[in-house]
Structure formats: structure tokens, C-alpha cells
Amino acid sequence: MSHRIDEPAERPNVAPAAGHHHHHHHGDGPVPLGDAARWVVMAILGIAGAAVVVGMFLLWPSSGGEHPIPIQFRSADGGSIRTDTGTVVAQARAECQNQLVGQAVDQSALEIDATADGPCFATTVRLDSGADKGKVVLLQIPTNRAQAGSGPDQPAINPATADQVQPGQPTLGVGNTIRLSTTPGEDGGPRYNFYDFARGSAVVVWAILFILAVVLVAAWKGLRSIIGLVFAFAVLGFFTLPSILEGHSPVAVAVVSASLILFVVLYLAHGVSMRTSAALVGTLVSLLFAGLLSWLAIRTMHIAGLSGDQSMSLQLYQGTISMTGLLLAGFIIGALGVLNDVTITQASATFELAAAGEPSRLATFRAAMRVGRDHIASTVYTLVFAYAGSALPLLLLFSVAAQPFGSLVTTDQVAIELARAFVGGIAIAMSVPLTTAVAASLVTINPRR
């Protein structure tokens, strides 16, 4: 069933069939809209909007704030890491002791003694940017053979994996475009090292495919949702992250950011109407409820949020940021998408059912809840499996840890994902009757006769 979000849920006037009387309720028109409910919803949204504006004013990061660069993103001179792009033009098996590794030289000056079972992949990269553009750089990527030796304490070579690249090393091939970091060499010249793959063009292509798919199927509404998505990332980049780094409460910043995103995205994607307003009220209240649940889950499950490498790095970088607060902020922002999906669907279903001729607001609520129960069941699966998928590498490691299952699922890292799933599921379950009740109080009842 296709729901038209931004159209009023009104039924056309149909002439009565011959031999039947046309019944009217409350005069010659349909039962009027619940004016009291409309004013209550408008008042709630007005207060919430004013609170968001005040919150942004109080939490807005000061202009020009500079922060020290974390160690892992810092170059040898203390500045940010500088990278140049390059293209892999040749690759051969060779020994690992070439003296030209990392130096920018002319193609004619590069000599590689290729051997069929060499322990390293000698990879020639042509520089496509920077001061040495046009020159080539030799990178040596060690295989598992480089770890083996002939001594009694040396690990034996596993023939099945001997020629594979060592864990943590990049698997490069001719034609790959990569980024190379530069560090000062002993002779004062730069030394080049593999930094990352250059994914710019691939990301752009996939972004275009994503936009085309959404716009072709959802038309103008899909384009508005893309614009809303861009706005949401702009809020996160220009307000949320700088404000948290400046020392403001991560929870307060997350609540203000999420509320601002909801106001703009919902009305932009679905139009300004009472059904969108009903969804917005349901989402805002459910979001606050999810925040309270997240706080309770973190407190009762004693989640520290320090088990991940990124969290530890951030704590070392800036110890003033509350990791518990940051974890709670992540819970709140992470609940945005799924709550938005559930509430807008419920509001739409409620208005469509009322337009289809449900005899009362109570009947409309009950019919919409039948839709909502199915939505809850499917969305909970989506939510839990999404979190399980993101934690799959961790689960694989734990599966071979020879520890009791009960001990593994209660570790800090797994408990975080479980708490997110539990909190999100409870918030979804609560958002359905709440949003349905708000929408049912706003619909125009025009029963079938």
C-alpha cells in the first residue's frame, strides 16, 4: 500500500446509491478535526522548536577553535599527515632488502631482482601528485614467507598461506590507485609509505548510484530525502562534533542535534501536514524516552565504553570528554533513523485508515495498531541483525576464545551492542502506540455509510 504523506486524508463525496439514505454526522459535513488535539500538538512542537534554538545558541562551538592533532594522524614534524596519490604500475616477487624502498626515483633508476618465490611483493608505484609527480616509488609488501626462517625458534612455513600477504598489510595489484604518506628521510628528502587506498572516485560513483536509485523510485520525495540527509550530515559535521570537542555535554549536544535534524528532515521529506506533525511528536517523545532508557542501560549494565580502540585513543587524546556521555550520545543519534521510519509509517497508516472510512478514532487507532504490530516485528529483526552484523568480527574472535557463552556476551564490547539493540527495540515498541494515538486524535472521521 502506498502512503501519500503530504496529502490530506479526505474522502470524496460519493452520491448515495438508489434506495439508500445518505446519513450525515454533525450537520452536513464530516466529523470535525479534533481542534484541541491540533493545538496541543502545535504547542508541543512550538516548545520543542524553541528549546532546540536555545540549545543551539548555548552549545554552539566558538568560531576558529583549534584542536591538537591526535598522534595517529600526526606527521613527523607535528603537523597533519600529508599524502600524495599514486598508481601501481608493476609488481613482482623479490627479496625484501632493496635499498630504494620508499624513495622517489626515475623509472630507469629502479632495479628489482625478481625471484619466483621471493618473500616480498616488490610494488612499483607511479606518483600522480606532489613534488615528485612522474617519478616512481618502490613499496615492499611482505608475505608470510618473510616471517619464516631456518632456525629452531623460527616458525615453519604453512604451504597453504606462505604466499599470502601478511595480516595488516595491503593487498595491491597493478592499476590500484593509492595514497602515500610522506616522512622526512635521512638525506632530507621525503620517504613514501603506503597510507590507504584512494577511494574518491569509487565513493562518488556509489553515491551517484544511491541518489539515482532513491530519486528514480521515490521521485521528488526521494530527492527531498537526499537533501535532508545532506542537512543531517552538515549538522553533525558543523555543530555536533565541534561542540562535543569543545567540552559541551555530549548528551545535550546529541539531543539538540537529533531534534534539529528531525524537524528539518521530516517536514522536508514528507511535507508540512498534521500527519507529519504527529510523526514528529511521536519521534521526539520516543527519542527522549530512548535517551532515558540508554542512560539506565549504561548505568545498570556498567558499560564503560572503553573497550574499543577508537574510544581509548579519544580518551588519551582528550580526557575531558565523558566516554559514558559520548556512548549515550551515540545511542540517541543511532536511534534516529529507525524511530523516524516507524513513526512516519504509523502516522501515514492512521490517516489513510481514517480516510478509508473507519467509524471512529478508536477504531482507527485499533486498525493502525494492527499495522504497527507487524512493523514492530519486522523492525526489531532489522535492528538486532544490523548491530549483530557490525559486531561480526568481534563475535568470530569470541567464538574461538574458549570462554563460556555467558561470559562472552557480557563483555563490555558485546554489552554495548546488546544495549543498543535492547534500547532501540523498546523505543520502537513504545513509539508505535504513542504515534498512533497522536495521529488518531488528529484525523478527520468520515465513516462509511
Secondary structure as a PSIPRED ss2 file (coil, helix, strand):
# PSIPRED VFORMAT (PSIPRED V4.0)

   1 M C   1.000  0.000  0.000
   2 S C   1.000  0.000  0.000
   3 H C   1.000  0.000  0.000
   4 R C   1.000  0.000  0.000
   5 I C   1.000  0.000  0.000
   6 D C   1.000  0.000  0.000
   7 E C   1.000  0.000  0.000
   8 P C   1.000  0.000  0.000
   9 A C   1.000  0.000  0.000
  10 E C   1.000  0.000  0.000
  11 R C   1.000  0.000  0.000
  12 P C   1.000  0.000  0.000
  13 N C   1.000  0.000  0.000
  14 V C   1.000  0.000  0.000
  15 A C   1.000  0.000  0.000
  16 P C   1.000  0.000  0.000
  17 A C   1.000  0.000  0.000
  18 A C   1.000  0.000  0.000
  19 G C   1.000  0.000  0.000
  20 H C   1.000  0.000  0.000
  21 H C   1.000  0.000  0.000
  22 H C   1.000  0.000  0.000
  23 H C   1.000  0.000  0.000
  24 H C   1.000  0.000  0.000
  25 H C   1.000  0.000  0.000
  26 H C   1.000  0.000  0.000
  27 G C   1.000  0.000  0.000
  28 D C   1.000  0.000  0.000
  29 G C   1.000  0.000  0.000
  30 P C   1.000  0.000  0.000
  31 V E   0.000  0.000  1.000
  32 P C   1.000  0.000  0.000
  33 L C   1.000  0.000  0.000
  34 G C   1.000  0.000  0.000
  35 D H   0.000  1.000  0.000
  36 A H   0.000  1.000  0.000
  37 A H   0.000  1.000  0.000
  38 R H   0.000  1.000  0.000
  39 W H   0.000  1.000  0.000
  40 V H   0.000  1.000  0.000
  41 V H   0.000  1.000  0.000
  42 M H   0.000  1.000  0.000
  43 A H   0.000  1.000  0.000
  44 I H   0.000  1.000  0.000
  45 L H   0.000  1.000  0.000
  46 G H   0.000  1.000  0.000
  47 I H   0.000  1.000  0.000
  48 A H   0.000  1.000  0.000
  49 G H   0.000  1.000  0.000
  50 A H   0.000  1.000  0.000
  51 A H   0.000  1.000  0.000
  52 V H   0.000  1.000  0.000
  53 V H   0.000  1.000  0.000
  54 V H   0.000  1.000  0.000
  55 G H   0.000  1.000  0.000
  56 M H   0.000  1.000  0.000
  57 F H   0.000  1.000  0.000
  58 L H   0.000  1.000  0.000
  59 L H   0.000  1.000  0.000
  60 W C   1.000  0.000  0.000
  61 P C   1.000  0.000  0.000
  62 S C   1.000  0.000  0.000
  63 S C   1.000  0.000  0.000
  64 G C   1.000  0.000  0.000
  65 G C   1.000  0.000  0.000
  66 E C   1.000  0.000  0.000
  67 H C   1.000  0.000  0.000
  68 P C   1.000  0.000  0.000
  69 I C   1.000  0.000  0.000
  70 P C   1.000  0.000  0.000
  71 I H   0.000  1.000  0.000
  72 Q H   0.000  1.000  0.000
  73 F H   0.000  1.000  0.000
  74 R E   0.000  0.000  1.000
  75 S C   1.000  0.000  0.000
  76 A C   1.000  0.000  0.000
  77 D C   1.000  0.000  0.000
  78 G C   1.000  0.000  0.000
  79 G C   1.000  0.000  0.000
  80 S E   0.000  0.000  1.000
  81 I C   1.000  0.000  0.000
  82 R C   1.000  0.000  0.000
  83 T E   0.000  0.000  1.000
  84 D E   0.000  0.000  1.000
  85 T E   0.000  0.000  1.000
  86 G E   0.000  0.000  1.000
  87 T E   0.000  0.000  1.000
  88 V E   0.000  0.000  1.000
  89 V E   0.000  0.000  1.000
  90 A E   0.000  0.000  1.000
  91 Q E   0.000  0.000  1.000
  92 A E   0.000  0.000  1.000
  93 R E   0.000  0.000  1.000
  94 A E   0.000  0.000  1.000
  95 E C   1.000  0.000  0.000
  96 C C   1.000  0.000  0.000
  97 Q C   1.000  0.000  0.000
  98 N C   1.000  0.000  0.000
  99 Q C   1.000  0.000  0.000
 100 L C   1.000  0.000  0.000
 101 V E   0.000  0.000  1.000
 102 G C   1.000  0.000  0.000
 103 Q C   1.000  0.000  0.000
 104 A E   0.000  0.000  1.000
 105 V E   0.000  0.000  1.000
 106 D C   1.000  0.000  0.000
 107 Q H   0.000  1.000  0.000
 108 S H   0.000  1.000  0.000
 109 A H   0.000  1.000  0.000
 110 L C   1.000  0.000  0.000
 111 E C   1.000  0.000  0.000
 112 I C   1.000  0.000  0.000
 113 D C   1.000  0.000  0.000
 114 A E   0.000  0.000  1.000
 115 T C   1.000  0.000  0.000
 116 A C   1.000  0.000  0.000
 117 D C   1.000  0.000  0.000
 118 G C   1.000  0.000  0.000
 119 P C   1.000  0.000  0.000
 120 C E   0.000  0.000  1.000
 121 F E   0.000  0.000  1.000
 122 A E   0.000  0.000  1.000
 123 T E   0.000  0.000  1.000
 124 T E   0.000  0.000  1.000
 125 V E   0.000  0.000  1.000
 126 R E   0.000  0.000  1.000
 127 L E   0.000  0.000  1.000
 128 D C   1.000  0.000  0.000
 129 S C   1.000  0.000  0.000
 130 G C   1.000  0.000  0.000
 131 A C   1.000  0.000  0.000
 132 D C   1.000  0.000  0.000
 133 K C   1.000  0.000  0.000
 134 G C   1.000  0.000  0.000
 135 K C   1.000  0.000  0.000
 136 V E   0.000  0.000  1.000
 137 V E   0.000  0.000  1.000
 138 L E   0.000  0.000  1.000
 139 L E   0.000  0.000  1.000
 140 Q E   0.000  0.000  1.000
 141 I E   0.000  0.000  1.000
 142 P E   0.000  0.000  1.000
 143 T E   0.000  0.000  1.000
 144 N H   0.000  1.000  0.000
 145 R H   0.000  1.000  0.000
 146 A H   0.000  1.000  0.000
 147 Q H   0.000  1.000  0.000
 148 A C   1.000  0.000  0.000
 149 G C   1.000  0.000  0.000
 150 S C   1.000  0.000  0.000
 151 G C   1.000  0.000  0.000
 152 P C   1.000  0.000  0.000
 153 D C   1.000  0.000  0.000
 154 Q C   1.000  0.000  0.000
 155 P C   1.000  0.000  0.000
 156 A C   1.000  0.000  0.000
 157 I C   1.000  0.000  0.000
 158 N C   1.000  0.000  0.000
 159 P C   1.000  0.000  0.000
 160 A C   1.000  0.000  0.000
 161 T C   1.000  0.000  0.000
 162 A C   1.000  0.000  0.000
 163 D C   1.000  0.000  0.000
 164 Q C   1.000  0.000  0.000
 165 V E   0.000  0.000  1.000
 166 Q C   1.000  0.000  0.000
 167 P C   1.000  0.000  0.000
 168 G C   1.000  0.000  0.000
 169 Q C   1.000  0.000  0.000
 170 P C   1.000  0.000  0.000
 171 T C   1.000  0.000  0.000
 172 L C   1.000  0.000  0.000
 173 G C   1.000  0.000  0.000
 174 V C   1.000  0.000  0.000
 175 G C   1.000  0.000  0.000
 176 N C   1.000  0.000  0.000
 177 T E   0.000  0.000  1.000
 178 I E   0.000  0.000  1.000
 179 R E   0.000  0.000  1.000
 180 L E   0.000  0.000  1.000
 181 S E   0.000  0.000  1.000
 182 T E   0.000  0.000  1.000
 183 T E   0.000  0.000  1.000
 184 P E   0.000  0.000  1.000
 185 G C   1.000  0.000  0.000
 186 E C   1.000  0.000  0.000
 187 D C   1.000  0.000  0.000
 188 G C   1.000  0.000  0.000
 189 G C   1.000  0.000  0.000
 190 P E   0.000  0.000  1.000
 191 R E   0.000  0.000  1.000
 192 Y E   0.000  0.000  1.000
 193 N E   0.000  0.000  1.000
 194 F E   0.000  0.000  1.000
 195 Y E   0.000  0.000  1.000
 196 D E   0.000  0.000  1.000
 197 F E   0.000  0.000  1.000
 198 A C   1.000  0.000  0.000
 199 R C   1.000  0.000  0.000
 200 G H   0.000  1.000  0.000
 201 S H   0.000  1.000  0.000
 202 A H   0.000  1.000  0.000
 203 V H   0.000  1.000  0.000
 204 V H   0.000  1.000  0.000
 205 V H   0.000  1.000  0.000
 206 W H   0.000  1.000  0.000
 207 A H   0.000  1.000  0.000
 208 I H   0.000  1.000  0.000
 209 L H   0.000  1.000  0.000
 210 F H   0.000  1.000  0.000
 211 I H   0.000  1.000  0.000
 212 L H   0.000  1.000  0.000
 213 A H   0.000  1.000  0.000
 214 V H   0.000  1.000  0.000
 215 V H   0.000  1.000  0.000
 216 L H   0.000  1.000  0.000
 217 V H   0.000  1.000  0.000
 218 A H   0.000  1.000  0.000
 219 A H   0.000  1.000  0.000
 220 W H   0.000  1.000  0.000
 221 K H   0.000  1.000  0.000
 222 G H   0.000  1.000  0.000
 223 L H   0.000  1.000  0.000
 224 R H   0.000  1.000  0.000
 225 S H   0.000  1.000  0.000
 226 I H   0.000  1.000  0.000
 227 I H   0.000  1.000  0.000
 228 G H   0.000  1.000  0.000
 229 L H   0.000  1.000  0.000
 230 V H   0.000  1.000  0.000
 231 F H   0.000  1.000  0.000
 232 A H   0.000  1.000  0.000
 233 F H   0.000  1.000  0.000
 234 A H   0.000  1.000  0.000
 235 V H   0.000  1.000  0.000
 236 L H   0.000  1.000  0.000
 237 G H   0.000  1.000  0.000
 238 F H   0.000  1.000  0.000
 239 F H   0.000  1.000  0.000
 240 T H   0.000  1.000  0.000
 241 L H   0.000  1.000  0.000
 242 P H   0.000  1.000  0.000
 243 S H   0.000  1.000  0.000
 244 I H   0.000  1.000  0.000
 245 L H   0.000  1.000  0.000
 246 E C   1.000  0.000  0.000
 247 G C   1.000  0.000  0.000
 248 H C   1.000  0.000  0.000
 249 S C   1.000  0.000  0.000
 250 P H   0.000  1.000  0.000
 251 V H   0.000  1.000  0.000
 252 A H   0.000  1.000  0.000
 253 V H   0.000  1.000  0.000
 254 A H   0.000  1.000  0.000
 255 V H   0.000  1.000  0.000
 256 V H   0.000  1.000  0.000
 257 S H   0.000  1.000  0.000
 258 A H   0.000  1.000  0.000
 259 S H   0.000  1.000  0.000
 260 L H   0.000  1.000  0.000
 261 I H   0.000  1.000  0.000
 262 L H   0.000  1.000  0.000
 263 F H   0.000  1.000  0.000
 264 V H   0.000  1.000  0.000
 265 V H   0.000  1.000  0.000
 266 L H   0.000  1.000  0.000
 267 Y H   0.000  1.000  0.000
 268 L H   0.000  1.000  0.000
 269 A H   0.000  1.000  0.000
 270 H H   0.000  1.000  0.000
 271 G C   1.000  0.000  0.000
 272 V C   1.000  0.000  0.000
 273 S C   1.000  0.000  0.000
 274 M H   0.000  1.000  0.000
 275 R H   0.000  1.000  0.000
 276 T H   0.000  1.000  0.000
 277 S H   0.000  1.000  0.000
 278 A H   0.000  1.000  0.000
 279 A H   0.000  1.000  0.000
 280 L H   0.000  1.000  0.000
 281 V H   0.000  1.000  0.000
 282 G H   0.000  1.000  0.000
 283 T H   0.000  1.000  0.000
 284 L H   0.000  1.000  0.000
 285 V H   0.000  1.000  0.000
 286 S H   0.000  1.000  0.000
 287 L H   0.000  1.000  0.000
 288 L H   0.000  1.000  0.000
 289 F H   0.000  1.000  0.000
 290 A H   0.000  1.000  0.000
 291 G H   0.000  1.000  0.000
 292 L H   0.000  1.000  0.000
 293 L H   0.000  1.000  0.000
 294 S H   0.000  1.000  0.000
 295 W H   0.000  1.000  0.000
 296 L H   0.000  1.000  0.000
 297 A H   0.000  1.000  0.000
 298 I H   0.000  1.000  0.000
 299 R H   0.000  1.000  0.000
 300 T H   0.000  1.000  0.000
 301 M C   1.000  0.000  0.000
 302 H C   1.000  0.000  0.000
 303 I C   1.000  0.000  0.000
 304 A C   1.000  0.000  0.000
 305 G C   1.000  0.000  0.000
 306 L C   1.000  0.000  0.000
 307 S C   1.000  0.000  0.000
 308 G C   1.000  0.000  0.000
 309 D H   0.000  1.000  0.000
 310 Q H   0.000  1.000  0.000
 311 S H   0.000  1.000  0.000
 312 M H   0.000  1.000  0.000
 313 S H   0.000  1.000  0.000
 314 L H   0.000  1.000  0.000
 315 Q H   0.000  1.000  0.000
 316 L H   0.000  1.000  0.000
 317 Y H   0.000  1.000  0.000
 318 Q C   1.000  0.000  0.000
 319 G C   1.000  0.000  0.000
 320 T C   1.000  0.000  0.000
 321 I C   1.000  0.000  0.000
 322 S C   1.000  0.000  0.000
 323 M H   0.000  1.000  0.000
 324 T H   0.000  1.000  0.000
 325 G H   0.000  1.000  0.000
 326 L H   0.000  1.000  0.000
 327 L H   0.000  1.000  0.000
 328 L H   0.000  1.000  0.000
 329 A H   0.000  1.000  0.000
 330 G H   0.000  1.000  0.000
 331 F H   0.000  1.000  0.000
 332 I H   0.000  1.000  0.000
 333 I H   0.000  1.000  0.000
 334 G H   0.000  1.000  0.000
 335 A C   1.000  0.000  0.000
 336 L H   0.000  1.000  0.000
 337 G H   0.000  1.000  0.000
 338 V H   0.000  1.000  0.000
 339 L H   0.000  1.000  0.000
 340 N H   0.000  1.000  0.000
 341 D H   0.000  1.000  0.000
 342 V H   0.000  1.000  0.000
 343 T H   0.000  1.000  0.000
 344 I H   0.000  1.000  0.000
 345 T H   0.000  1.000  0.000
 346 Q H   0.000  1.000  0.000
 347 A H   0.000  1.000  0.000
 348 S H   0.000  1.000  0.000
 349 A H   0.000  1.000  0.000
 350 T H   0.000  1.000  0.000
 351 F H   0.000  1.000  0.000
 352 E H   0.000  1.000  0.000
 353 L H   0.000  1.000  0.000
 354 A H   0.000  1.000  0.000
 355 A H   0.000  1.000  0.000
 356 A C   1.000  0.000  0.000
 357 G C   1.000  0.000  0.000
 358 E C   1.000  0.000  0.000
 359 P C   1.000  0.000  0.000
 360 S C   1.000  0.000  0.000
 361 R H   0.000  1.000  0.000
 362 L H   0.000  1.000  0.000
 363 A H   0.000  1.000  0.000
 364 T H   0.000  1.000  0.000
 365 F H   0.000  1.000  0.000
 366 R H   0.000  1.000  0.000
 367 A H   0.000  1.000  0.000
 368 A H   0.000  1.000  0.000
 369 M H   0.000  1.000  0.000
 370 R H   0.000  1.000  0.000
 371 V H   0.000  1.000  0.000
 372 G H   0.000  1.000  0.000
 373 R H   0.000  1.000  0.000
 374 D H   0.000  1.000  0.000
 375 H H   0.000  1.000  0.000
 376 I H   0.000  1.000  0.000
 377 A H   0.000  1.000  0.000
 378 S H   0.000  1.000  0.000
 379 T H   0.000  1.000  0.000
 380 V H   0.000  1.000  0.000
 381 Y H   0.000  1.000  0.000
 382 T H   0.000  1.000  0.000
 383 L H   0.000  1.000  0.000
 384 V H   0.000  1.000  0.000
 385 F H   0.000  1.000  0.000
 386 A H   0.000  1.000  0.000
 387 Y H   0.000  1.000  0.000
 388 A H   0.000  1.000  0.000
 389 G H   0.000  1.000  0.000
 390 S H   0.000  1.000  0.000
 391 A C   1.000  0.000  0.000
 392 L H   0.000  1.000  0.000
 393 P H   0.000  1.000  0.000
 394 L H   0.000  1.000  0.000
 395 L H   0.000  1.000  0.000
 396 L H   0.000  1.000  0.000
 397 L H   0.000  1.000  0.000
 398 F H   0.000  1.000  0.000
 399 S H   0.000  1.000  0.000
 400 V C   1.000  0.000  0.000
 401 A C   1.000  0.000  0.000
 402 A C   1.000  0.000  0.000
 403 Q C   1.000  0.000  0.000
 404 P C   1.000  0.000  0.000
 405 F H   0.000  1.000  0.000
 406 G H   0.000  1.000  0.000
 407 S H   0.000  1.000  0.000
 408 L H   0.000  1.000  0.000
 409 V C   1.000  0.000  0.000
 410 T C   1.000  0.000  0.000
 411 T C   1.000  0.000  0.000
 412 D H   0.000  1.000  0.000
 413 Q H   0.000  1.000  0.000
 414 V H   0.000  1.000  0.000
 415 A H   0.000  1.000  0.000
 416 I H   0.000  1.000  0.000
 417 E H   0.000  1.000  0.000
 418 L H   0.000  1.000  0.000
 419 A H   0.000  1.000  0.000
 420 R H   0.000  1.000  0.000
 421 A H   0.000  1.000  0.000
 422 F H   0.000  1.000  0.000
 423 V H   0.000  1.000  0.000
 424 G H   0.000  1.000  0.000
 425 G H   0.000  1.000  0.000
 426 I H   0.000  1.000  0.000
 427 A H   0.000  1.000  0.000
 428 I H   0.000  1.000  0.000
 429 A H   0.000  1.000  0.000
 430 M H   0.000  1.000  0.000
 431 S H   0.000  1.000  0.000
 432 V H   0.000  1.000  0.000
 433 P H   0.000  1.000  0.000
 434 L H   0.000  1.000  0.000
 435 T H   0.000  1.000  0.000
 436 T H   0.000  1.000  0.000
 437 A H   0.000  1.000  0.000
 438 V H   0.000  1.000  0.000
 439 A H   0.000  1.000  0.000
 440 A H   0.000  1.000  0.000
 441 S H   0.000  1.000  0.000
 442 L H   0.000  1.000  0.000
 443 V C   1.000  0.000  0.000
 444 T C   1.000  0.000  0.000
 445 I E   0.000  0.000  1.000
 446 N C   1.000  0.000  0.000
 447 P C   1.000  0.000  0.000
 448 R C   1.000  0.000  0.000
 449 R C   1.000  0.000  0.000
